[in-house]
Amino acid sequence: MTKDGGKIATDLLAHYDVHARRLAWRALPGANAADPYRVWLSEVMLQQTTVAAVGPYFATFTARWPSVEALAAAADADLMAAWAGLGYYARARNLLACARAVVRDHGGVFPDTEEGLRALPGVGAYTAAAVAAIAFGRRAVVVDANVERVVARLFAIDTPLPAARPAIRAAADAITPDARAGDFAQAMMDLGATICTSRNPACGICPLRNDCAAVRTADPAAYPVKAAKKARPHRTGHGWWIERADGHVWLVRRPDKGLLGGMRALPSSDWSADPDATPPFAADWRMLAEPVDHVFTHFSLALAVHTTHVGEDHAPSGAGEWWPVARIADAGLPTLFARAAQAVLKEKDADARH
């Protein structure tokens, strides 16, 4: 279906001028963002994460590290701890690498083109396009999950994902205006987040309903067409809570590469169908009644948690640190291990009451 890209952009931008979401990292309609650092930081945080979840983290990060220079100077452990709970921890490692490259190689000034941004560590096609458009006003085709959904419906693209993505990008390119490209990108994101939602899209109030091919079908929510999901594998593992007599627990730091890389954690086994259950040392180990369940992107995990108490002179093998149990919430543990800690403390509290 042929579309009038100019009309679509005009209609959407008129709607955005009135209904734009007010977000901490966003300029008002009609103005480029004043600080590319805040745009870049928000876009990294928003990858596969909701606006509601990102808001408090963005506020914390910009208060603690108000500039790219400040972030580049952050200690790895401090940043990883501040990121804890936001998930997809490779983003945090890339965040540091990118900030340091901007300071080291560009004098603290972000490149203002997609090509220049793509050359930075951890900056992919989407982030480069978003920063170029939103921070610098460059014409760039910005396609996130919300935009993907809007465009697939607007053009009734019925090829299943992910094979449909080249066609979706080409269609998005055809309707992206030369002027106000940043506002257009954010308007498309807002449309997908608030009106053209995954389920029960509010087609009756959509500013693009007269141009939308999917709205004239029996089921606009059927777009984009998704390939059948593969079953998520299930794995098991073991984690060990080693508590010293003076109220400290032994924490290790996971390898920089791999799942939850660089994060503080409890010592744990491999995560597989048949993990090694051998504890770190011989002791009187007690296993919690229920495993801690967690779902990662590509598999689900049931972590059996084992606890023991040791004397103040005990020194576990390998690198690690004794962390005050009373301050375990400040350790910056990723969600899986934070849940494990909560389960241990809950069981300890129940034992104390009995």
Sequence and secondary structure as in RCSB ss.txt:
>XXXX:A:sequence
MTKDGGKIATDLLAHYDVHARRLAWRALPGANAADPYRVWLSEVMLQQTTVAAVGPYFATFTARWPSVEALAAAA
DADLMAAWAGLGYYARARNLLACARAVVRDHGGVFPDTEEGLRALPGVGAYTAAAVAAIAFGRRAVVVDANVERV
VARLFAIDTPLPAARPAIRAAADAITPDARAGDFAQAMMDLGATICTSRNPACGICPLRNDCAAVRTADPAAYPV
KAAKKARPHRTGHGWWIERADGHVWLVRRPDKGLLGGMRALPSSDWSADPDATPPFAADWRMLAEPVDHVFTHFS
LALAVHTTHVGEDHAPSGAGEWWPVARIADAGLPTLFARAAQAVLKEKDADARH
>XXXX:A:secstr
    HHHHHHHHHHHHHHH    TT   TTS  S HHHHHHHHHHHTTS HHHHHHHHHHHHHH  SHHHHHTS 
HHHHHHHHTTS  THHHHHHHHHHHHHHHHHTT   SSHHHHHTSTT  HHHHHHHHHHHH        HHHHHH
HHHHTT  S BTTTHHHHHHHHHHH  SSSHHHHHHHHHHHHHHTS SSS  GGG TTGGG SGGGSS GGG S 
B       EEEEEEEEEEETTSEEEEEE  SSSTTTT EE  B   BSS     SS S  EE SS EEEE SS E
EEEEEEEEEE TT   SSS EEEEGGGGGGS   HHHHHHHHHHHHHHHHHHH 
